């Protein structure tokens, strides 16, 4: 059963021209625009707010008093789940990979400020993380709480409805859109965009969160559109994962620097940095071409930059000291 969404974000988010970044990538000055879904408002902003409007709406309709979700230690989704819970007067429990004490910065600092409780699952795979979350929910129920388990990344057909709305916004804002470029993590964001814009109009850049993200997009998008969505027909780049989800690669570091110094836009090293590195590669190999309207979907994630030691070191090394 579908429940109405709650209002958590500020929409529509703006679309801004990025002529200097376009020139640096080899595109024309009017070719590249940025959809600012980092400006969704709540909890520092980011794409998960659109998904959480639907997921939290369903949780409230079912009588939940606690939102439980999973993620990496620096999960943007976990941070925004905590923010949504705070806005709605609910408790939040975040089940995270890893162990306490490795970092207190970035998203973890905001998790604490927002009042979330953390449950550390250790160095587990996705199945282990899911099992830990199920155990947390069982303990909460035994103590009289009414938990709602929000899926990894907020992704699923229900959460993807938030990105159908984003795709509809984009069509109205950029009617001659050729390609929307977006980070592909747990699959829900790309799925909603595909449902709204069509398979050929969305380029997802894999960040390494799932072994097979294209299949997740197919599963989530299918019920939302009359178009038959097939995983192997999606436009997906898998060349930016590098040595893993948490790694800062050379192309991603360059993407962080380029966006900041051409447009004053800050990206993160896991999601949006990889997405821009993927866009740069797509221009080089002709998948994205000059003369066509391209929109880079900025999905947020700034707090994660400050929880990533290599990214912080890279950013600090770029500052030039002048004698006063």
C-alpha positions in Angstrom: 0.0 0.0 0.0 1.3 3.4 -0.9 1.2 6.2 1.6 1.4 10.0 0.9 4.8 11.6 1.4 5.6 14.0 4.2 7.2 17.3 3.4 10.9 17.5 4.4 12.7 19.4 1.7 12.5 22.6 -0.2 11.5 22.0 -3.9 12.0 22.6 -6.7 15.8 22.8 -6.3 17.5 25.3 -8.7 19.3 24.5 -11.9 22.3 26.7 -12.4 24.6 27.2 -15.5 28.2 26.0 -15.2 30.0 27.7 -18.2 33.5 27.6 -16.7 33.3 24.0 -15.7 31.8 23.2 -19.2 34.8 24.8 -20.9 37.2 22.9 -18.7 35.5 19.6 -19.7 35.4 20.4 -23.4 31.8 21.4 -23.7 30.2 24.6 -24.9 29.4 27.5 -22.5 25.6 26.8 -22.6 25.9 23.0 -22.6 26.3 22.2 -18.9 23.9 22.9 -16.0 23.9 21.8 -12.4 20.8 20.5 -10.6 21.4 21.6 -7.0 19.9 18.8 -5.0 22.5 19.5 -2.4 20.2 22.4 -1.5 17.2 20.4 -0.4 17.4 22.0 3.0 16.9 19.6 5.9 20.0 18.3 7.8 22.6 19.7 5.5 20.8 18.8 2.3 21.2 16.1 -0.3 19.4 13.6 -2.5 18.2 11.3 0.3 15.6 13.9 1.4 13.5 13.2 -1.7 13.4 9.5 -0.9 12.9 10.0 2.8 9.7 12.0 2.2 8.1 8.8 0.9 9.8 6.4 3.3 9.1 8.4 6.4 5.5 9.0 5.2 5.0 5.3 5.1 6.6 4.8 8.5 4.4 7.4 10.1 1.3 5.9 8.5 2.2 2.5 10.0 2.6 4.0 13.5 6.4 3.9 13.8 8.2 5.9 16.5 11.8 5.0 15.5 13.5 5.1 12.1 16.3 2.5 11.7 18.6 2.5 8.7 22.0 1.2 7.6 25.1 2.6 5.9 28.8 3.2 5.9 30.3 5.2 8.8 30.2 8.4 6.7 26.7 7.7 5.3 24.9 10.7 4.0 21.6 8.7 4.0 22.1 7.9 7.7 22.7 11.5 8.5 19.5 12.6 6.7 17.5 9.8 8.2 18.5 11.2 11.6 17.5 14.7 10.5 14.1 13.4 9.2 13.5 11.7 12.5 14.3 14.9 14.4 11.9 16.9 12.2 9.1 14.4 12.7 9.6 13.9 16.4 10.9 10.3 16.0 13.9 8.4 17.4 16.7 7.4 15.0 19.0 4.4 15.2 21.8 4.1 12.6 23.4 0.7 12.0 26.8 1.5 10.6 29.7 -0.6 9.2 32.9 -0.4 11.2 33.7 0.3 14.8 33.5 3.4 17.0 36.5 5.7 17.5 37.9 5.6 14.0 36.5 9.0 13.2 34.4 11.6 14.9 34.2 14.1 12.0 32.0 14.5 8.9 28.6 12.9 8.9 29.3 11.2 12.3 29.5 14.6 14.0 26.1 15.6 12.6 24.6 12.2 13.5 25.4 13.0 17.1 24.2 16.5 16.9 20.9 15.3 15.5 20.4 12.9 18.4 20.8 9.6 16.6 21.9 6.4 18.4 24.6 4.4 16.7 24.9 0.7 16.5 28.3 -0.5 15.0 28.1 -3.7 13.0 31.9 -4.3 12.5 33.5 -5.0 9.2 30.6 -6.8 7.5 29.3 -7.1 4.0 25.8 -5.9 3.0 24.2 -9.2 4.2 25.9 -8.8 7.5 24.8 -5.2 7.8 21.2 -6.1 7.0 21.3 -8.9 9.6 22.6 -6.4 12.2 19.7 -4.0 11.4 17.2 -6.8 11.7 18.6 -7.6 15.1 18.5 -4.0 16.2 14.8 -3.8 15.1 14.0 -7.0 17.1 15.6 -5.6 20.2 13.7 -2.3 19.9 10.4 -4.1 19.5 11.1 -6.3 22.5 11.6 -3.0 24.5 8.2 -1.7 23.3 9.4 0.6 20.5 7.8 0.6 17.0 10.7 0.7 14.6 10.5 1.2 10.8 13.5 -0.1 8.8 14.5 2.3 6.1 16.4 0.5 3.3 20.0 1.0 2.5 20.5 4.3 0.8 16.7 4.9 1.0 16.6 2.9 -2.2 13.6 0.9 -3.4 10.6 1.6 -5.6 8.9 3.7 -2.9 12.0 5.9 -2.2 12.6 6.2 -6.0 9.3 8.1 -6.3 11.1 11.1 -4.9 13.4 11.1 -8.0 10.5 10.7 -10.4 9.6 14.1 -9.0 13.1 15.4 -9.5 13.1 14.2 -13.1 9.8 16.0 -13.7 11.4 19.2 -12.3 14.3 18.8 -14.7 12.1 18.4 -17.7 10.3 21.6 -16.8 13.6 23.4 -16.1 15.6 22.1 -19.0 13.2 21.1 -21.7 15.9 20.2 -24.2 17.8 18.0 -21.8 19.9 15.3 -23.5 21.7 13.7 -20.5 21.3 13.9 -16.7 24.5 12.7 -15.0 24.2 11.3 -11.5 26.2 9.2 -9.0 24.9 5.6 -8.9 25.1 4.1 -5.4 22.3 2.1 -4.1 20.2 2.7 -7.2 17.1 4.6 -6.1 18.1 8.0 -7.4 19.0 6.8 -10.9 15.9 4.6 -10.9 13.5 7.6 -10.3 15.3 9.7 -13.0 15.1 6.8 -15.5 11.4 6.4 -14.8 10.8 10.1 -15.4 13.3 10.9 -18.2 13.8 7.6 -20.0 16.7 5.2 -20.2 18.6 7.1 -22.8 18.5 10.4 -20.9 20.3 9.3 -17.7 23.9 8.4 -17.2 24.8 6.8 -13.9 28.4 6.7 -12.6 28.9 3.7 -10.4 30.5 4.6 -7.0 31.1 1.0 -5.9 28.4 0.8 -3.2 26.8 -2.4 -4.7 28.2 -5.2 -6.8 25.5 -4.9 -9.4 23.8 -1.4 -9.2 22.3 -1.6 -12.7 20.1 -4.6 -11.6 18.9 -2.5 -8.6 17.9 0.3 -11.0 16.0 -2.1 -13.2 14.2 -3.5 -10.1 13.3 -0.1 -8.6 12.4 1.7 -11.8 10.3 -1.0 -13.4 7.1 -0.4 -11.4 7.3 3.3 -11.9 7.3 3.5 -15.7 5.6 2.0 -18.8 9.0 1.8 -20.4 10.7 -1.6 -20.0 13.8 -1.0 -18.0 16.6 -3.5 -18.7 19.8 -3.4 -16.7 22.2 -4.0 -19.6 20.6 -1.2 -21.6 21.1 1.4 -19.0 23.8 4.1 -19.5 26.1 3.1 -16.6 29.8 3.9 -16.3 31.8 1.6 -14.0 35.3 3.1 -14.6 35.4 5.4 -11.6 35.2 3.0 -8.7 39.0 2.6 -8.5 40.2 0.5 -5.5 36.8 0.8 -3.7 34.0 2.9 -2.4 36.1 4.6 0.3 39.1 5.3 -1.9 40.1 8.8 -3.3 41.2 8.2 -6.9 43.2 10.6 -9.0 40.3 11.5 -11.4 38.0 12.1 -8.4 40.5 14.4 -6.7 40.8 16.3 -10.0 37.0 16.5 -10.2 36.8 18.0 -6.7 39.4 20.6 -7.6 37.9 21.4 -10.9 34.3 22.0 -9.6 35.6 24.1 -6.7 37.9 26.3 -8.8 35.7 26.8 -11.8 32.2 27.2 -10.2 32.7 27.4 -6.4 30.8 24.2 -6.1 32.0 21.6 -3.5 31.7 17.9 -4.2 32.3 14.9 -2.0 35.0 12.2 -2.7 32.6 9.2 -2.8 29.5 10.2 -4.8 29.5 13.6 -6.6 33.3 13.6 -7.2 33.0 10.2 -8.9 30.0 11.4 -10.9 31.9 14.4 -12.2 35.0 12.3 -13.0 32.6 10.0 -14.9 31.1 13.0 -16.8 34.7 14.1 -17.8 35.4 10.6 -19.1 32.1 10.6 -21.0 33.0 13.8 -22.7 36.4 12.4 -23.7 35.0 9.3 -25.2 32.1 11.0 -26.9 29.2 9.7 -24.9 28.4 13.3 -23.8 28.9 15.7 -26.7 29.2 19.5 -27.2 26.1 21.1 -28.4 23.8 19.0 -26.2 22.2 20.0 -22.9 23.8 18.1 -20.0 22.7 18.4 -16.4 25.0 17.3 -13.6 22.8 16.2 -10.7 24.5 17.4 -7.5 23.3 15.0 -4.9 25.1 16.6 -1.9 27.4 14.9 0.5 29.6 17.7 1.7 29.9 16.5 5.3 31.5 13.3 4.0 34.4 15.3 2.7 35.4 16.2 6.2 35.2 12.6 7.4 37.6 11.4 4.6 41.2 11.9 5.7 42.7 11.6 2.2 40.3 14.1 0.7 40.9 16.6 3.5 44.7 16.2 3.0 44.3 16.7 -0.7 42.2 19.8 -0.2 44.5 21.4 2.3 47.5 20.7 0.1 46.0 23.0 -2.5 46.1 26.0 -0.3 49.0 28.3 -1.1 50.5 30.3 1.8 51.4 33.9 1.2 53.5 36.0 3.5 51.7 38.9 5.0 
